[in-house]
Amino acid sequence: MDTDDLTEMADRTIILANEATDVLKCELGVLCGRFETEDEFLAGVLEYLAKLAGAPEEYLDYWGLRDDAGVSAFAGKLDAVRRHPQAAVRIKGTERRRLACVGGCAAMTGWKPILPKEPS
């Protein structure tokens, strides 16, 4: 799958990854090419991010980013990145596409779509 084929919602995961590190953004973009569907991509991203969350120091050291990113700051940003695909996988692909369209229209009209609530 190409990143151009992702819905806005799934693509937002890659954009959010850039807030953690630009390397992570690139990795998720490349990861997209390993999957045939968006659902598979999101599941793969969640698996990869879970591995990183288990060893953020190793990841930062591998890429020489510990001094730039800081472990606790990176872990917090990584957690924020993980929440996005976790929410996206609960929404069917066709619905993700519709919400992206509605969300784009919302910018022009001021109307905000009602998104599913997080489970408690």
N, C-alpha and C positions, 0 to 999 in steps of 0.2 A: 504494500500500500504506500502511496506517496502522501506526503504531508498536505499537498494541495487537495487531497480527497477527504481530509478530516473535516468534521463539522466545526463550527466556531467554538463550540463547547469543548471538544476534544483538543483542538488546536490551542486553546487557552492554557492547557496543561503545560505545553512547551513554552509558552510565553511566561508563565509563572515560574518555570524552572530557571529562567534567566535571572530572576530575582535572587535565586540561591547562588548560582554560579553560571557563567556563560558556557562552561564546559558541560554542565548538566543539560542545558538547553540543547546543545549540539548532540549529546548522547541520545536524548529522547527523540530528536529529529531522525537520527540514523536508525534508532530502534524501530521506528515506524515502518521502514522498508522490510522488516522481518516478518510482518504480519499481513494477512489478506483482508482483514476487516477491522473496522474501528473498535468493535468490542474486544477483539483479540489484542489490539494495540493497547487499549486501556488496561486490560488485565495484565499484559506484559509490563506496562509502566508501573502498575501497582506492585507487582512482584519485585521489580528492580528497585523501586523506591523503598520497599520494605527491607531489602538487603542493605541498602545504603543507611537506612535509619539504625540498623543494628551495628554499624561500624563507621560512623561519620568521620572519625579520626583517620582511619585507614584511607578512606576516599580522599580526604583533603591532602593527606601526606603523599598519596600516589600522584596526584596532580600538582603538588607543590603549592597548595592553596591555603594551608593552615594559617599562615601569617596574614593573608589577605582577607579570608572569610571568617576565621575564628570558629572553633568547634561548636560552642553553644549557639552562636548566631546562625550558623549553617544548619544546625539541627532544628532550630525554630522555623527557619525558612523552608526546610525540607518538609516539616510537618504541614505547613501551609500548602505546599505544592501537593502533597499526598491527599489532602482533603478534597481537592478539586476532582480528580478522576474517581475518587470514592463516591462522590455525589453523581458524577456523570454516568457511571455504570448502572446506577439505579434507574436511569431513564432510557427507554428503548431508542435505538438509533434514529428511527423515523421521527420520534418526538424530539430528539436532540436537534434535528434539522429544522423542525417547525419552530422550536423555541429560539433558535438562532435567528430565524427570519423575523419572528415577532420581536426579539430583542433589538434587531437592527431597526425595525420600524419604531420601536419605543424611543430610540434616540431622537427621532424626528417629531414624534407626537407627544412625548412625555409620559405615555402609558407604560406601565411596568408589568411584565408577565408575572403570574403567580407560579413560583417554582415549588416543587415538592419540599416538604419540611424534612429536616434531618430526623432520623429515628431517635427516640429518647432512650 
